[in-house]
Each structure stands twice: as structure tokens, then as C-alpha cells.
Amino acid sequence: MLASNQISGAPVINQSPKPFRAHVVEGDYLCYDPVRLLRGPHAYAAMVVDLEGRFAQYEEAPMEFHTLKLEASSDTDETNMQSDREKASSDANSSHESQVDNLPPDPDANLSPKERADIEKRLLWKLDWMLIPWLCFLYLLAFLDRTNIGNAKIAGLGTDLNLSTAAYNATLTIFFVSYAIFEPITNVLLKRMRPSIFIPIIIILWGASMVGMGFVTNWSGLMAARWFLGLTEAGLFPGVNYYFSCWYKRSELGVRAAIFFSAAAVSGSFGGLLAAAIENMDGIAGLRGWAWIFILEGLLTVVAGIASFWMVHDFPDKARFLSDDERARVIRRLRLDQQASVAAGNETFRARYLWQALHDWKTWLAMAIYMGCDMPLYAFSLFLPTIVHNLGWNTSVVRAQLMSVPPYAAAAVLTVAIGVLADRTGARGLCNIGVSALAVAGFAMLLSTDDPAVQYAGTFLAALGIYPCISNTISWVANNVEGVYKRGVVLGLVIGWGNLNGIVSSNIYFNSPRLVEGHAVVLGYLALFLLGGSVLMTWLLRLENGRRRRGERDHWVQGLLDKEVEELGDQRPDFIYTV
């Protein structure tokens, strides 16, 4: 028999003492029981059939087993067994689909499971190539434009504009104020204006703000440009994460979000290299090297914004690159993944979605977790060139720019690796816990020693511990919020609050070269909010999932119509949280 426990309450049909084979398959395709005891993107079930191919029982199986066969105690014809399994699995799949409302007709109804899997694989490949590369490039530009002021500082910005430490920190702070104020509403605007219109407009506007920074002659002009840069960039990061959640299943979102966010780490590497090259234009047209950094990077952003009118696609129900059959497949797979409101036309915005988000304890805890990694992210990104410069190894400003590249490159690789691991295991909380410990160790090294080699090693651990947690936390939040507008509001609140804490990152680094106060504050954020918050969230979600599996939340839907149950979103008793 299988080394697992039978699910309490699962149907036991035609139990037979005859020898049998067991076939374990991913819950997305097969083995949904009639009372929906198996739920969530990582639910797996063992379908035990007797020799006539009838259902015998359902049992839980470890998530890592996609296929498991237990040999029969006597020889059985494999071809007949395969046919029996496919027939049984088709019946199980039909039973599950009958419980999901508003499913488009299945264009692959007459195909075998293997043929359906091949079609889905090709569909995912197409979605990935059409959606992800260009959006990654746009986020690379966004992060480059918001953090290149750190490169400009060591290229002479502070000296030319006579910026004191407080004045420079204020230019960093004002970006986060406008960014955080406008971020929570951007997902609603994205939904109403369509991605193919909203995203290109904000890109062109922030590119223009960046170009303007190259012509400022005083602190006031720099402050105004940074304010508008924050306002116009506010819609991209939460918007794209929300956008991905309207295309991919919950078990697929993490690695895509990780690849998208790895563009931030790549921009750190690319930014240092680009700044080192552009700085050689110092004096051309009477402009300093730091001014050319802003102007050229801003012009590149404007060009990318214009191209985005053709390169950014709308939601699945309107995207022009999908055929009718592909559109049906995308919408079906998301609805079967418990994303009932997925395609954009299913909901209209109501104030109650805002109140649902504000009354949900997960929103507030997620805000704490995200601020625990977002504030350190900005502190690290804005001050790494200065930290490296202060190590005393540098013979030139260019070398300081180049030495900031390796930590970012390492972080980009680990970010994607954690995205893959979290998607495959569903253990997003444990991934956060393990990776955040690296960041705690890194900043402890920066705080505790004057040795340049140890401090430089600490920057690697800090980058490796911070960057993966950003995308993993956002995927975790998106996985656990159902309802297209509620998810948009929650992501806006979480990301907006995290970015508001960028104000803290802008005002904690002084007393160079040791920067003790800044490192200590970042270490506190990492240990208390990121690490501690992730432990608490994981524990609480496990408790809630246990209550739902035991049926202790079933009374929430008693007396409700199917439409009313659907509108409960992640408060439905059959919604199982990703932990």
C-alpha cells in the first residue's frame, strides 16, 4: 500500500482486495474527489484503482512525487491498465470541472492526457516568451533609473550641486513619498485603462523625468525631478506582478515573478558598468559625466516606452496574440486553479474590495514582511557604491562602480533559483525564512568588522538574502489572495507600504566610512520583520489550512448561492493557502 494516510472523509468506492497499481498525478489534472477534499495548486492525490480500473480510494501523497507506480502482486497487462487509468482520470477531471462555474468550452476535450499536457506546455512557452522578456527589460530600466543617483553621487553630483548629506538623503526620500502615495491606486488604473495603454504611458513619463534630472542646476530642481520620477514609476512593479497573477496559475507564478525581479539585480550589475562607461563623456556639450548618466538612461527609457505600445499585451480575455482556443485554455486553467475572477471582465470595482483587503489580517502581516526586505533592498542599492568606495581598495571611481557588479550578479542567479524551488515545493514561507538568514548574516558582517575583505563578503550575503525575498514575498501574497480587484488592492498596499519604508533607507546612512547606524537599522528590519514575520505567517497559514481541511470553516458558506460563495474569494472554506 501507499506510505500515506487516507484522507478523512474521502469517498471509498468499490474497495477491492485484488492486486492494484497506484498512479500519482498532479492535482491540476486528475484525481479531484467529488467533495473537493484536495485543493490548492500543490495538491496531489493517489488514485488507487482495482484491476477493472474502478476507483478504490483516494490518498494523499507527497508533493514531490509527480508519478509513482506500485507494482501489482501479479502480472497485469500494462496497456489495459493505462487505458483504465485514463478513463478513471477523465471521470475525475469531469467531476471537478462540474464544480467550477463559467468555464469556457474545452477545446481539447477529445484529447488524451498526454496530448493535453503537450499542448499546455507549448501554451506556457508561448506565454513566457510573449510576456516576460520585455517586462523584465522595462523593470531593469525602472530600477536603473531610480538607483542610478547612487552612481551619479560618486561621479560628482553632490559636489557640483553642493549637496550636504541631509540634502542628498532628502532627494532619495522624496522619491519614495510620491511612489508610495500613488502605488496603491495604480492596479485599479491598470485594470481600467488596459496594460497596453497604462504601462507605456507611465514609462514615457518617467523617462522624461529622468532626462530632466540631467539638466538640474540646484537641489530644488533635483527634488522636483525625483518627485515626478517616483510618481510615474509607481505603477510598474505592483502592476506587473498583478498582471502575471492574471495569466499564470499559483504554482507557476513564483519563478516568473523571480525572473522579472531578477532584472533589478541585473540592473545593479548593468548600472555599475553603464555608469563607468558613460562617465567618460564628462565635459561633452558642457555637461558633467553624472548628467550624461541621467540623460542617456532617460532617453533609452522614453524609446522603450514608445515601443511598449506594441510590446505590452492586455489581459487574457483581450490579448491579441492568443487564438480563440488558446484564450479558452488560459482562462480554463486559471479558473480550475481557483482563480475564479481571472479574466478581466468578471468583476467591477467596488469599495468592498478595499474593505476586504483592509480587514484581512494577512494584508497587514504581509506589509510587515515586505517592508522587512524592501527597506534593506533600497538601502543596499542606493548605498552599495558608497560602501564599496569606502573599503579603500579603489584607485578610481570607475573601479568602485565595477566592484559593485558581482554581488548583484550573484543575487540575480539565486533569485531565479529560489523562484523555481518555491514553485516546485510550494514552501514559500520556508524559502523566505532560509534566505533571509543570509541577509542577517551579511549585515552582521558589515556591522561588526573593519576588515575590507569581510565587509565585501558581507555585501554578497546581503544581496543573496534580500533580492530573492522580494519576488518570493510578492508571489506568496498573490497566491493567497483571490479576487482580481482584492488582489490588486492588497498588492498595492503591500508594495506601497514597503516602498514607503524606502524613506527610512534614505536617512540612516551617515558617519562614513563605517556607517554603523545604517547597517544596524537594516539588520533590525531583516531580523524582526522579514525573518520573524515570515515565521509567523507560515505558522498562522498552516493553522488556518488545518481548520479548513477539518471542515471547521464550512459554516461560512451555509445558505449561500454559488455566486455568493465565489465572491468570498480566499475566504471560501475550500481555498487552501500556500505556505
Secondary structure by P-SEA (a helix, b strand, c coil): cccccccccccccccccccbbbbbccccccccccccccccccbbbbbcccccccccccccccccccbbbbbccccccaaaaaaaaaaaaaaaaaaaaaacccccccccccccaaaaaaaaaaaaaaaaaaccaaaaaaaaaaaaaacaaaaaaaacccccccccaaaaaaaaaaaaaaaaaaccaaaaaaaaaccccaaaaaaaaaaaaaaaaaacccaaaaaaaaaaaaaaacccaaaaaaaaaacccccaaaaaaaaaaaaaaaaaaaaaaaaaaaacccccccccaaaaaaaaaaaaaaaaaaaccccccccccccccccaaaaaaaaaaaaaacccccccccccccaaaaaaaaacaaaaaaaaaaaacaaaaaaaaacaaaaaaaccccccaaaaaaaacaaaaaaaaaaaaaaaaaaaccaaaaaaaaaaaaaaaaaaaaaccccaaaaaaaaaaaaaacaaaaaaaaaaaaaacccaaaaaaaaaaaaaaaaaaaaaaaccccccccaaaaaaaaaaaaaccaaaaaaaaaaaaaaaaaaaaacccccccccccaaaaaacccccccccccc
